């Protein structure tokens, strides 16, 4: 009889641990999904900023660039 009780206690303990681990896995999966979305947004913004920087550099390096198109310095 004692063996049956010990086995039942072990099974109960394992079921409890499994439920806890499943909860942790769900939480971690949710965080990973959120991080993937954030990372995709950062990558999109970096791509946009890279394109804008390239455009600005191209405009400044072109020989026919109009210097009056630049905004005045902040002290004006």
N, C-alpha and C positions, 0 to 999 in steps of 0.2 A: 504494500500500500504506500509505503514511504517513497518508493521509486516512482510510482505514478504521480505523486504530488510534486516530486522534484522535477520530473519531466514536464508536468503542466506549468510549473513555475518558470522553467527555462523557456518553454514555448511562449508564455505570456511576456517574458522579458524580451525575447527576440521579436515578437510582434510589435512591442512598444518601440524598440530600437528601429525597426523597419519603418514604422509610421513616422518617427522623428526624421529619419534619413530621407524619406520621400518628401517631407515638408521642406527640408533644407535644399534638396535638389530642385524642387519647384521654385523656391526663392532665388537660387543661384541662376536657374534658367531664365527667370524673369529679368534679373540684373544683366545677364549677358545679352539678352534681346534689347534692353534699353541702351546698353553700351554700343551695340552694333548700329542702332539708329543714330546715336550721337556721333559715332565715328563717320558714318556716311554723310551726315550734315557737315562735319568739319572738313571732310574731303571735298565736298561740293564747294564750300566756301573757299578753300585753298585753291581749287581749280579756277574759280572766278577771280580771285585776287591775282593769281599768276597771269591770267589773260589780261586783266586790267594793267598790271605792271608792264607787261610786254607792249601793250598799246601805248602807254605813256612813254616808254623808252623809245619806241618807234617814232612817235611824234616829235620827241625832243632831238632825235638823231637825224631826222630827215632834213636835207638842206633847204627845203622850201617851207620849213616850219615858221609860222607867223608868231613873232615874239609878243605881239600885242594880244594874242589869244590867252597868254598866261595871266592869271589873276595878279593884281598888284600885291606887293609885300604887305604884311600885316600892319605896318606903321602908317599906311596911307589912309 
